[in-house]
Amino acid sequence: MKRIITGITMGEPASISSEITLKIWKNYRKKLDPFIFFGDPDHLLNTCSKIKYKVPIKVIDEIKESFKIFNNYLPVYKIKLNQKIKFGSPSKKNVNNVLYSINKVVKLASKKKISCVVTNPVEKSIIKKKIKNFDGHTYYVSKLLGIKKPVMLLTSPKISVVPITQHLSLRDALKSINKNLIIYTTKITNKYLKIFFGKKNPKIAVAGLNPHAGDSGMFGDEEKKIIIPAIKKIKEKKINISGPYPADTIFSKKFLESFDVIICMYHDQATIPIKTIDLENGVNITLGLPIVRTSPDHGTALDIAGKGIASEKSLYTSIKMSQYIARKRKLWIQ
């Protein structure tokens, strides 16, 4: 039987993660394959009480139980929190539980016990108090799987972008941009657009770094020295790529309809347009992993946590996307 199960991490307990997970089960479960929440069932029940929601919850011992109960209960793999939650105020005492949730789901996916992974948002500043070099899910999950250079694809029906540098200061990001990084990121992006989405010959654009893409060296020479030579090398590999295009025009509707993805030079050059154009439908997909991992394209939203007003749409799209890719890759649970 061809069946899919998604594992969803607890995310930051003091954030909107529990709320949006409950909303997904209540509002969208009939449109999705089963998913399991890896977190504290008591916290989910407290969230239900806080936001005046009624969602029946059932703790499971075996992953496959979710197939039988999903229509009637939200399956929960129990990971007890160390401290009671105050919405909007993350606690260092729960960091180990948050990380264990990620570790457990990734381990099950790597062993093919679940089909795909969706990570709820975490509060990096709190985790960094325990793990000083923590800079987000992408590299943390990749390190668990022994992958050194993951690629972040942010995608929605309206726009898809890939930043070649991720969670770095702008100063450090500029220092990190080099020809090899652009070539590697583009090759991985091209490969996974074919694997995940069936694109036979993906159309890839590259954004420039400087104003007007350098304007022939008038406003910086990174385009001439780094980006253009990288594009030439990529073209030699028969990859359908063009650019660099000025960043103030490449994200216009005309260009977005012409390309499958835009390679960006740094984090905010990629995230600002997707969050402006299509935030609620945005999904973060990690490319280059042996498992399928997605996440919503938003943060913890601590300011509205526990108020019942958080939108679950990006999480829904993330689950739907993870299950679409899992089916495409035939990651069935026997």
VOBA-1610 file (N, C-alpha, C; in pm, whole numbers, padded with zeros to 5 digits, always signed):
BEGIN
Met+00083-00119+00000Met+00000+00000+00000Met+00088+00126+00000Lys+00055+00223-00083Lys+00135+00344-00096Lys+00086+00451+00003Arg+00157+00460+00116Arg+00114+00550+00222Arg+00228+00643+00263Ile+00191+00765+00301Ile+00287+00869+00340Ile+00259+00913+00483Ile+00363+00933+00562Ile+00349+00993+00695Ile+00451+01106+00708Thr+00407+01219+00760Thr+00494+01333+00784Thr+00518+01350+00933Gly+00643+01376+00969Gly+00676+01410+01107Gly+00691+01560+01121Ile+00621+01619+01218Ile+00626+01764+01241Ile+00692+01791+01376Thr+00797+01871+01376Thr+00866+01902+01501Thr+00783+02000+01585Met+00814+02005+01715Met+00737+02093+01803Met+00767+02241+01781Gly+00889+02273+01731Gly+00927+02412+01717Gly+00943+02477+01854Glu+00946+02608+01858Glu+00954+02681+01985Glu+00818+02673+02056Pro+00814+02611+02174Pro+00685+02593+02242Pro+00613+02723+02276Ala+00688+02831+02301Ala+00626+02958+02338Ala+00580+03038+02216Ser+00596+02981+02099Ser+00563+03051+01975Ser+00425+03010+01924Ile+00402+03034+01795Ile+00274+02998+01733Ile+00271+02853+01684Ser+00380+02778+01704Ser+00392+02644+01644Ser+00279+02550+01683Ser+00246+02545+01811Ser+00139+02454+01853Ser+00005+02499+01796Glu-00018+02628+01795Glu-00145+02681+01742Glu-00165+02647+01595Ile-00063+02672+01513Ile-00081+02649+01370Ile-00088+02499+01339Thr-00021+02416+01420Thr-00031+02270+01401Thr-00173+02224+01429Leu-00232+02271+01537Leu-00371+02237+01570Leu-00467+02282+01460Lys-00444+02400+01408Lys-00531+02454+01302Lys-00521+02370+01174Ile-00400+02322+01144Ile-00384+02238+01024Ile-00468+02111+01037Trp-00456+02044+01152Trp-00532+01920+01169Trp-00683+01948+01161Lys-00727+02052+01228Lys-00871+02082+01234Lys-00926+02123+01097Asn-00851+02202+01023Asn-00903+02262+00900Asn-00864+02192+00770Tyr-00754+02113+00774Tyr-00700+02062+00647Tyr-00672+01912+00645Arg-00703+01841+00753Arg-00659+01700+00760Arg-00714+01615+00647Lys-00832+01649+00595Lys-00891+01570+00488Lys-00821+01592+00354Lys-00739+01697+00348Lys-00664+01727+00225Lys-00521+01675+00231Leu-00483+01614+00343Leu-00344+01574+00365Leu-00333+01428+00401Asp-00215+01371+00377Asp-00181+01241+00435Asp-00154+01262+00583Pro-00154+01155+00662Pro-00134+01170+00806Pro-00002+01239+00842Phe-00006+01315+00951Phe+00115+01371+01009Phe+00114+01350+01160Ile+00231+01351+01219Ile+00248+01329+01362Ile+00320+01449+01421Phe+00270+01501+01532Phe+00335+01610+01604Phe+00428+01552+01709Phe+00554+01589+01703Phe+00654+01540+01798Phe+00673+01647+01907Gly+00594+01635+02013Gly+00598+01736+02118Gly+00517+01695+02238Asp+00486+01791+02321Asp+00419+01767+02449Asp+00267+01774+02431Pro+00196+01662+02455Pro+00050+01664+02439Pro-00019+01759+02536Asp+00036+01775+02656Asp-00023+01868+02753Asp-00014+02012+02703His+00096+02043+02637His+00111+02177+02581His+00009+02201+02470Leu-00018+02100+02388Leu-00120+02113+02285Leu-00258+02137+02347Leu-00288+02063+02454Leu-00417+02080+02520Leu-00429+02218+02584Asn-00320+02266+02641Asn-00320+02401+02699Asn-00339+02506+02590Thr-00279+02481+02473Thr-00297+02573+02360Thr-00442+02574+02315Cys-00502+02455+02309Cys-00644+02446+02273Cys-00730+02530+02367Ser-00701+02518+02495Ser-00775+02595+02594Ser-00754+02745+02577Lys-00629+02782+02548Lys-00593+02923+02535Lys-00662+02988+02414Ile-00665+02916+02301Ile-00720+02975+02179Ile-00864+02930+02152Lys-00922+02856+02253Lys-01061+02810+02245Lys-01085+02723+02122Tyr-01001+02619+02113Tyr-01008+02523+02003Tyr-01041+02386+02060Lys-01109+02304+01984Lys-01133+02166+02025Lys-01069+02072+01925Val-00958+02011+01965Val-00888+01914+01881Val-00859+01791+01966Pro-00915+01676+01930Pro-00885+01553+02005Pro-00742+01507+01975Ile-00669+01474+02080Ile-00528+01438+02069Ile-00508+01296+02119Lys-00422+01221+02053Lys-00393+01085+02100Lys-00243+01058+02091Val-00185+01019+02204Val-00044+00983+02208Val-00027+00846+02145Ile+00070+00833+02056Ile+00093+00706+01988Ile+00227+00647+02029Asp+00235+00516+02026Asp+00360+00445+02055Asp+00430+00400+01927Glu+00349+00369+01827Glu+00401+00324+01698Glu+00363+00423+01590Ile+00458+00455+01502Ile+00435+00554+01396Ile+00316+00517+01309Lys+00302+00391+01276Lys+00197+00348+01185Lys+00056+00360+01243Glu+00046+00380+01375Glu-00085+00400+01437Glu-00157+00521+01376Ser-00077+00616+01328Ser-00136+00740+01276Ser-00228+00715+01157Phe-00203+00608+01082Phe-00289+00577+00968Phe-00432+00547+01014Lys-00444+00480+01128Lys-00576+00438+01177Lys-00652+00552+01245Ile-00579+00642+01310Ile-00648+00738+01396Ile-00654+00881+01340Phe-00580+00909+01231Phe-00559+01047+01189Phe-00688+01124+01162Asn-00787+01060+01108Asn-00912+01131+01076Asn-00987+01176+01202Asn-00962+01107+01312Asn-01036+01135+01435Asn-00952+01198+01546Tyr-00819+01182+01537Tyr-00729+01235+01639Tyr-00603+01292+01575Leu-00546+01393+01642Leu-00413+01442+01604Leu-00311+01352+01673Pro-00234+01273+01597Pro-00135+01183+01659Pro-00018+01262+01717Val+00023+01226+01837Val+00133+01295+01904Val+00234+01193+01955Tyr+00359+01214+01915Tyr+00471+01138+01972Tyr+00518+01219+02092Lys+00505+01165+02211Lys+00521+01243+02333Lys+00666+01281+02362Ile+00691+01412+02369Ile+00820+01466+02414Ile+00786+01571+02520Lys+00801+01532+02646Lys+00759+01616+02758Lys+00851+01736+02773Leu+00792+01853+02792Leu+00869+01975+02815Leu+00916+01982+02960Asn+01026+02053+02982Asn+01081+02066+03116Asn+01015+02177+03197Gln+00961+02276+03127Gln+00902+02390+03196Gln+00770+02429+03131Lys+00675+02468+03213Lys+00546+02511+03162Lys+00563+02635+03074Ile+00480+02646+02972Ile+00497+02750+02871Ile+00423+02877+02907Lys+00493+02988+02889Lys+00430+03120+02888Lys+00444+03172+02746Phe+00334+03184+02675Phe+00339+03223+02535Phe+00411+03357+02519Gly+00499+03360+02419Gly+00576+03481+02392Gly+00706+03490+02467Ser+00731+03396+02561Ser+00852+03400+02644Ser+00925+03266+02641Pro+01012+03244+02543Pro+01084+03117+02533Pro+01172+03092+02656Ser+01186+02966+02692Ser+01267+02928+02807Ser+01386+02843+02765Lys+01501+02877+02818Lys+01622+02799+02794Lys+01607+02656+02844Lys+01521+02637+02945Lys+01504+02504+03004Lys+01437+02406+02908Asn+01371+02455+02803Asn+01304+02366+02707Asn+01385+02344+02579Val+01502+02403+02570Val+01582+02393+02447Val+01616+02248+02414Asn+01656+02170+02514Asn+01691+02030+02488Asn+01574+01951+02432Asn+01453+01984+02477Asn+01333+01916+02427Asn+01305+01955+02282Val+01325+02083+02252Val+01307+02133+02115Val+01404+02063+02020Leu+01529+02052+02062Leu+01631+01987+01979Leu+01605+01837+01967Tyr+01560+01776+02075Tyr+01530+01631+02069Tyr+01419+01604+01969Ser+01321+01693+01963Ser+01213+01677+01866Ser+01268+01675+01724Ile+01359+01768+01694Ile+01421+01771+01561Ile+01502+01645+01537Asn+01585+01609+01636Asn+01672+01491+01623Asn+01590+01365+01596Lys+01481+01350+01670Lys+01400+01229+01658Lys+01335+01218+01521Val+01277+01327+01475Val+01208+01324+01345Val+01307+01299+01232Val+01423+01365+01237Val+01525+01346+01134Val+01575+01201+01134Lys+01596+01147+01252Lys+01642+01008+01262Lys+01540+00911+01203Leu+01413+00932+01233Leu+01308+00844+01179Leu+01300+00855+01027Ala+01317+00977+00976Ala+01314+00996+00830Ala+01433+00929+00764Ser+01550+00940+00827Ser+01670+00878+00769Ser+01659+00726+00770Lys+01579+00671+00860Lys+01558+00526+00867Lys+01434+00483+00789Lys+01373+00581+00720Lys+01254+00555+00638Lys+01134+00506+00721Lys+01129+00550+00846Lys+01014+00520+00932Lys+00903+00623+00912Ile+00943+00744+00867Ile+00847+00844+00822Ile+00893+00892+00685Ser+00802+00951+00611Ser+00830+00985+00471Ser+00901+01119+00454Cys+00869+01214+00541Cys+00921+01350+00524Cys+00913+01425+00656Val+00987+01535+00660Val+01001+01615+00782Val+00954+01757+00756Val+00875+01811+00848Val+00839+01953+00846Val+00879+02012+00981Thr+00960+02117+00977Thr+01008+02176+01101Thr+00932+02305+01133Asn+00870+02307+01249Asn+00807+02429+01298Asn+00914+02530+01337Pro+00883+02659+01336Pro+00985+02761+01365Pro+01044+02749+01506Val+01173+02777+01517Val+01241+02780+01648Val+01296+02919+01673Glu+01323+02947+01800Glu+01380+03075+01839Glu+01531+03060+01850Lys+01603+03106+01747Lys+01747+03085+01740Lys+01822+03144+01859Ser+01779+03260+01906Ser+01851+03328+02013Ser+01851+03246+02143Ile+01744+03170+02167Ile+01736+03085+02286Ile+01823+02961+02270Ile+01816+02900+02152Ile+01896+02779+02128Ile+02045+02812+02132Lys+02082+02931+02085Lys+02223+02970+02086Lys+02280+02980+02228Lys+02195+02992+02326Lys+02243+02992+02464Lys+02293+02855+02506Lys+02246+02752+02434Lys+02291+02614+02459Lys+02393+02570+02355Ile+02369+02608+02228Ile+02459+02571+02119Ile+02505+02700+02053Lys+02624+02743+02081Lys+02671+02875+02039Lys+02675+02894+01888Asn+02702+02785+01813Asn+02713+02799+01668Asn+02582+02766+01595Phe+02471+02758+01667Phe+02343+02729+01603Phe+02299+02848+01519Asp+02270+02824+01391Asp+02226+02934+01305Asp+02100+02900+01227Gly+02025+02802+01276Gly+01899+02769+01212Gly+01887+02622+01176His+01764+02586+01136His+01734+02447+01103His+01819+02390+00990Thr+01838+02470+00885Thr+01899+02416+00763Thr+02033+02350+00792Tyr+02122+02422+00859Tyr+02253+02365+00887Tyr+02249+02264+01001Tyr+02159+02281+01098Tyr+02149+02186+01208Tyr+02105+02049+01156Val+01998+02047+01077Val+01951+01920+01019Val+02056+01859+00928Ser+02121+01943+00850Ser+02225+01893+00758Ser+02339+01829+00833Lys+02379+01892+00944Lys+02487+01836+01024Lys+02448+01701+01083Leu+02323+01687+01126Leu+02276+01558+01176Leu+02290+01449+01072Leu+02278+01488+00945Leu+02281+01391+00835Leu+02417+01384+00766Gly+02514+01459+00818Gly+02649+01454+00761Gly+02664+01529+00631Ile+02578+01627+00607Ile+02584+01707+00484Ile+02646+01843+00517Lys+02752+01881+00445Lys+02826+02003+00478Lys+02770+02128+00410Lys+02716+02114+00290Lys+02674+02232+00215Lys+02529+02219+00167Pro+02434+02239+00257Pro+02293+02236+00215Pro+02258+02361+00136Val+02154+02353+00057Val+02106+02467-00021Val+01961+02494+00018Met+01929+02622+00040Met+01796+02663+00083Met+01715+02713-00035Leu+01609+02641-00069Leu+01516+02685-00173Leu+01391+02739-00104Leu+01359+02865-00131Leu+01236+02925-00082Leu+01141+02937-00201Thr+01028+02871-00192Thr+00942+02861-00310Thr+00795+02882-00277Ser+00723+02935-00374Ser+00578+02951-00365Ser+00525+02946-00509Pro+00394+02945-00528Pro+00342+02944-00664Pro+00383+03066-00746Lys+00423+03176-00680Lys+00454+03299-00751Lys+00602+03327-00768Ile+00686+03269-00682Ile+00828+03303-00684Ile+00910+03193-00617Ser+01029+03167-00672Ser+01123+03073-00612Ser+01261+03136-00611Val+01327+03132-00495Val+01459+03194-00480Val+01552+03103-00401Val+01682+03118-00427Val+01785+03045-00353Val+01894+03142-00312Pro+01917+03163-00182Pro+02031+03246-00140Pro+02158+03162-00135Ile+02269+03212-00193Ile+02392+03132-00187Ile+02459+03143-00051Thr+02432+03252+00023Thr+02474+03261+00163Thr+02348+03269+00246Gln+02354+03217+00369Gln+02231+03208+00447Gln+02239+03295+00573His+02245+03236+00690His+02237+03316+00812His+02374+03371+00852Leu+02415+03473+00778Leu+02539+03544+00805Leu+02509+03693+00811Ser+02593+03767+00884Ser+02582+03912+00875Ser+02610+03954+00732Leu+02562+04070+00692Leu+02584+04115+00555Leu+02734+04127+00527Arg+02810+04174+00624Arg+02955+04186+00608Arg+03018+04049+00578Asp+02979+03947+00658Asp+03035+03813+00638Asp+02984+03749+00510Ala+02858+03779+00475Ala+02802+03724+00351Ala+02881+03773+00230Leu+02913+03903+00228Leu+02988+03960+00116Leu+03126+03897+00104Lys+03186+03867+00219Lys+03318+03802+00218Lys+03309+03658+00168Ser+03192+03596+00187Ser+03177+03454+00154Ser+03144+03427+00008Ile+03097+03530-00063Ile+03057+03510-00203Ile+03180+03481-00289Asn+03178+03367-00357Asn+03288+03332-00447Asn+03234+03248-00563Lys+03318+03232-00663Lys+03277+03162-00785Lys+03234+03018-00757Asn+03311+02947-00676Asn+03279+02806-00649Asn+03147+02790-00576Leu+03116+02883-00485Leu+02990+02875-00411Leu+02870+02897-00504Ile+02884+02989-00597Ile+02777+03014-00693Ile+02757+02891-00783Ile+02867+02834-00828Ile+02859+02715-00914Ile+02796+02598-00840Tyr+02843+02572-00718Tyr+02790+02459-00638Tyr+02640+02478-00611Thr+02601+02596-00566Thr+02461+02622-00532Thr+02371+02605-00654Thr+02417+02653-00769Thr+02338+02643-00891Thr+02324+02498-00936Lys+02432+02422-00928Lys+02428+02280-00968Lys+02329+02201-00882Ile+02333+02223-00749Ile+02241+02153-00659Ile+02097+02196-00687Thr+02076+02325-00707Thr+01942+02375-00737Thr+01888+02313-00865Asn+01969+02313-00969Asn+01930+02255-01097Asn+01894+02107-01082Lys+01977+02034-01009Lys+01956+01889-00987Lys+01823+01862-00917Tyr+01795+01938-00811Tyr+01675+01908-00731Tyr+01548+01965-00790Leu+01558+02066-00875Leu+01440+02109-00949Leu+01394+01998-01043Lys+01489+01923-01092Lys+01456+01807-01177Lys+01398+01693-01094Ile+01464+01662-00981Ile+01423+01549-00898Ile+01289+01574-00830Phe+01275+01692-00767Phe+01155+01720-00687Phe+01036+01766-00769Phe+01062+01841-00877Phe+00952+01905-00950Phe+00942+01864-01096Gly+01028+01774-01139Gly+01019+01723-01275Gly+01053+01824-01383Lys+01130+01928-01348Lys+01171+02027-01447Lys+01283+01965-01534Lys+01258+01949-01662Lys+01356+01884-01749Lys+01478+01972-01775Asn+01455+02100-01790Asn+01565+02193-01817Asn+01534+02325-01745Pro+01554+02328-01613Pro+01513+02445-01534Pro+01574+02575-01585Lys+01492+02679-01586Lys+01539+02811-01626Lys+01583+02888-01502Ile+01711+02918-01496Ile+01770+02976-01375Ile+01824+03115-01405Ala+01787+03211-01322Ala+01841+03347-01331Ala+01932+03373-01212Val+02027+03462-01230Val+02118+03501-01122Val+02104+03651-01098Ala+02083+03688-00973Ala+02075+03829-00936Ala+02214+03885-00916Gly+02235+04008-00955Gly+02361+04074-00928Gly+02372+04112-00781Leu+02491+04150-00741Leu+02514+04192-00602Leu+02501+04343-00585Asn+02559+04415-00678Asn+02568+04561-00666Asn+02452+04631-00737Pro+02430+04760-00711Pro+02327+04835-00784Pro+02348+04824-00935His+02238+04798-01007His+02242+04783-01154His+02338+04671-01196Ala+02353+04568-01110Ala+02445+04456-01137Ala+02585+04508-01168Gly+02624+04612-01095Gly+02760+04667-01109Gly+02774+04774-01214Asp+02682+04775-01312Asp+02687+04873-01422Asp+02827+04880-01484Ser+02872+04762-01532Ser+03003+04750-01599Ser+03119+04794-01509Gly+03106+04768-01380Gly+03215+04797-01287Gly+03207+04933-01221Met+03108+05015-01256Met+03096+05148-01198Met+03062+05143-01049Phe+02983+05040-01009Phe+02936+05033-00871Phe+02981+04905-00800Gly+03099+04859-00832Gly+03150+04736-00773Gly+03192+04638-00880Asp+03292+04557-00850Asp+03346+04468-00953Asp+03317+04320-00928Glu+03230+04288-00829Glu+03200+04147-00800Glu+03135+04077-00918Glu+03052+04149-00992Glu+02989+04089-01110Glu+03094+04047-01212Lys+03187+04137-01242Lys+03289+04110-01343Lys+03389+04005-01296Lys+03427+04009-01169Lys+03532+03920-01119Lys+03481+03784-01070Ile+03357+03780-01021Ile+03307+03657-00957Ile+03184+03600-01027Ile+03079+03682-01039Ile+02948+03629-01079Ile+02946+03590-01227Ile+02993+03676-01315Ile+02992+03645-01459Ile+03081+03526-01492Pro+03205+03518-01437Pro+03286+03398-01461Pro+03218+03270-01410Ala+03146+03279-01297Ala+03074+03161-01246Ala+02964+03120-01342Ile+02891+03216-01395Ile+02783+03185-01490Ile+02838+03119-01616Lys+02953+03167-01663Lys+03016+03106-01782Lys+03051+02960-01756Lys+03105+02932-01638Lys+03140+02794-01603Lys+03016+02706-01593Ile+02910+02762-01536Ile+02785+02687-01522Ile+02726+02656-01660Lys+02733+02749-01751Lys+02682+02726-01887Lys+02755+02612-01956Glu+02884+02596-01924Glu+02962+02487-01982Glu+02907+02351-01941Lys+02833+02348-01830Lys+02774+02223-01781Lys+02633+02202-01836Lys+02600+02279-01940Lys+02471+02268-02009Lys+02352+02300-01917Ile+02375+02387-01821Ile+02268+02433-01734Ile+02211+02563-01792Asn+02079+02572-01794Asn+02009+02685-01855Asn+02007+02805-01759Ile+02112+02885-01763Ile+02129+02994-01668Ile+02158+03124-01742Ser+02116+03236-01682Ser+02147+03366-01740Ser+02158+03471-01629Gly+02220+03583-01662Gly+02240+03690-01564Gly+02384+03740-01571Pro+02424+03821-01477Pro+02346+03867-01361Pro+02250+03980-01397Tyr+02134+03976-01333Tyr+02033+04078-01353Tyr+02030+04173-01233Pro+02003+04300-01254Pro+01991+04393-01141Pro+01884+04346-01043Ala+01917+04349-00915Ala+01825+04298-00813Ala+01699+04383-00800Asp+01702+04506-00851Asp+01582+04589-00840Asp+01482+04565-00952Thr+01516+04476-01047Thr+01421+04445-01154Thr+01393+04295-01168Ile+01483+04210-01124Ile+01471+04065-01149Ile+01348+04005-01082Phe+01296+04071-00976Phe+01182+04015-00905Phe+01048+04072-00954Ser+01051+04139-01067Ser+00926+04189-01125Ser+00848+04071-01185Lys+00718+04091-01204Lys+00630+03984-01252Lys+00678+03927-01385Lys+00725+04013-01474Lys+00771+03970-01606Lys+00884+03868-01594Phe+00983+03897-01509Phe+01096+03805-01492Phe+01054+03679-01417Leu+00971+03694-01314Leu+00930+03578-01235Leu+00858+03475-01322Glu+00785+03522-01421Glu+00714+03430-01511Glu+00807+03366-01613Ser+00929+03420-01626Ser+01024+03370-01726Ser+01122+03267-01671Phe+01135+03261-01537Phe+01236+03174-01476Phe+01173+03083-01370Asp+01235+02966-01352Asp+01190+02873-01249Asp+01244+02910-01112Val+01361+02973-01109Val+01423+03009-00981Val+01523+03122-01004Ile+01544+03202-00901Ile+01644+03308-00905Ile+01749+03282-00797Ile+01875+03272-00838Ile+01986+03255-00744Ile+02023+03394-00690Cys+02021+03408-00558Cys+02046+03537-00494Cys+02179+03534-00420Met+02237+03652-00398Met+02370+03660-00342Met+02375+03655-00190Tyr+02264+03691-00124Tyr+02265+03687+00022Tyr+02122+03669+00073His+02110+03640+00200His+01984+03599+00261His+01867+03693+00230Asp+01879+03820+00266Asp+01765+03911+00252Asp+01732+03944+00107Gln+01830+03931+00018Gln+01801+03954-00124Gln+01701+03849-00174Ala+01703+03731-00111Ala+01609+03625-00146Ala+01480+03632-00064Thr+01492+03658+00065Thr+01375+03647+00152Thr+01280+03767+00144Ile+01334+03885+00120Ile+01245+04002+00111Ile+01142+03987-00002Pro+01184+03952-00124Pro+01083+03941-00231Pro+00980+03831-00207Ile+01023+03713-00158Ile+00923+03606-00141Ile+00828+03638-00027Lys+00879+03702+00079Lys+00791+03735+00191Lys+00700+03853+00158Thr+00741+03934+00063Thr+00657+04046+00019Thr+00552+03998-00081Ile+00594+03912-00172Ile+00506+03870-00282Ile+00409+03760-00240Asp+00455+03663-00158Asp+00371+03545-00133Asp+00406+03477-00001Leu+00408+03551+00109Leu+00450+03498+00238Leu+00369+03376+00282Glu+00237+03385+00273Glu+00153+03278+00329Glu+00169+03146+00256Asn+00213+03150+00131Asn+00229+03026+00055Asn+00376+02986+00041Gly+00464+03056+00111Gly+00606+03028+00099Gly+00648+02903+00176Val+00737+02826+00115Val+00791+02705+00177Val+00942+02706+00167Asn+01007+02667+00273Asn+01152+02652+00275Asn+01184+02503+00256Ile+01256+02470+00149Ile+01295+02331+00121Ile+01447+02322+00124Thr+01499+02228+00202Thr+01644+02208+00204Thr+01683+02110+00094Leu+01768+02157+00002Leu+01815+02073-00108Leu+01949+02009-00070Gly+01974+01891-00123Gly+02101+01824-00099Gly+02100+01725+00015Leu+01983+01700+00075Leu+01973+01607+00187Leu+01926+01469+00139Pro+01955+01363+00218Pro+01902+01231+00184Pro+01758+01212+00229Ile+01700+01312+00295Ile+01559+01309+00337Ile+01488+01431+00279Val+01356+01432+00290Val+01276+01548+00248Val+01248+01632+00372Arg+01291+01759+00367Arg+01266+01850+00479Arg+01215+01984+00427Thr+01102+02026+00480Thr+01046+02157+00448Thr+01013+02231+00578Ser+00986+02359+00565Ser+00940+02437+00680Ser+00862+02557+00630Pro+00775+02613+00715Pro+00706+02737+00675Pro+00805+02851+00661Asp+00771+02946+00575Asp+00861+03058+00547Asp+00830+03176+00639His+00827+03148+00769His+00808+03255+00867His+00873+03214+00998Gly+00879+03305+01091Gly+00944+03280+01218Gly+00846+03242+01328Thr+00889+03265+01452Thr+00813+03220+01569Thr+00694+03310+01604Ala+00695+03434+01557Ala+00584+03528+01581Ala+00546+03532+01729Leu+00644+03553+01814Leu+00621+03553+01959Leu+00519+03659+02002Asp+00512+03766+01926Asp+00422+03876+01964Asp+00275+03840+01954Ile+00241+03738+01874Ile+00100+03697+01862Ile+00076+03556+01914Ala+00178+03495+01975Ala+00165+03357+02023Ala+00056+03347+02130Gly-00027+03244+02119Gly-00132+03220+02216Gly-00255+03307+02201Lys-00263+03384+02093Lys-00376+03476+02073Lys-00480+03420+01976Gly-00446+03308+01910Gly-00542+03246+01819Gly-00555+03314+01684Ile-00463+03405+01651Ile-00475+03482+01526Ile-00368+03446+01423Ala-00281+03352+01455Ala-00173+03315+01363Ala-00228+03243+01240Ser-00171+03273+01124Ser-00210+03204+01001Ser-00134+03073+00988Glu-00208+02968+00958Glu-00149+02835+00941Glu-00117+02802+00796Lys-00139+02897+00704Lys-00131+02865+00561Lys+00008+02821+00516Ser+00114+02887+00567Ser+00249+02849+00525Ser+00285+02710+00575Leu+00242+02675+00697Leu+00266+02540+00748Leu+00188+02438+00666Tyr+00064+02470+00633Tyr-00014+02380+00548Tyr+00056+02357+00414Thr+00102+02464+00352Thr+00173+02452+00224Thr+00300+02370+00240Ser+00367+02385+00353Ser+00491+02310+00378Ser+00465+02161+00390Ile+00359+02126+00462Ile+00323+01984+00476Ile+00282+01927+00340Lys+00200+02003+00271Lys+00153+01958+00138Lys+00271+01938+00043Met+00365+02032+00046Met+00483+02022-00039Met+00569+01902-00001Ser+00590+01880+00127Ser+00673+01767+00171Ser+00610+01635+00127Gln+00479+01627+00135Gln+00411+01504+00096Gln+00411+01485-00055Tyr+00400+01595-00128Tyr+00411+01589-00275Tyr+00547+01533-00317Ile+00653+01587-00257Ile+00788+01540-00291Ile+00808+01396-00247Ala+00756+01361-00129Ala+00770+01222-00079Ala+00703+01123-00173Arg+00585+01160-00224Arg+00519+01072-00321Arg+00598+01062-00450Lys+00652+01174-00494Lys+00730+01176-00618Lys+00853+01086-00604Arg+00913+01086-00485Arg+01031+01005-00458Arg+00995+00863-00409Lys+00864+00836-00400Lys+00813+00703-00359Lys+00863+00663-00221Leu+00853+00756-00127Leu+00896+00729+00010Leu+00781+00673+00092Trp+00733+00558+00046Trp+00616+00496+00108Trp+00652+00433+00242Ile+00555+00432+00333Ile+00568+00363+00461Ile+00496+00230+00449Gln+00570+00123+00461Gln+00513-00011+00443Gln+00446-00062+00571
//
